[in-house]
């Protein structure tokens, strides 16, 4: 199972991350903070795309 990262956590590495259970992807730099889901504005879980 892939590592899951929650809204507010810091990204362990730069890259593209996908919101679980959505088709939304974000670009984030290492150390950047995961935001709420861009589509819903709610807290989200992210996995490396």
Steps between C-alpha positions, in 0.01 A plus 500: 500500500627846413586751770209732578551864595234719662413866461746701712786248481827586325584332170785248536606559140415727207261373237143440396256380763143378446208558735368159604151422362515799261655570159677809637880528490733765639867588455685551828860566598684301767413650839188671364182461699221290352194722448131421529358335189500755215163370377307474828692726739483223762785320675643231274736206481767503229704226335796537263374483142 
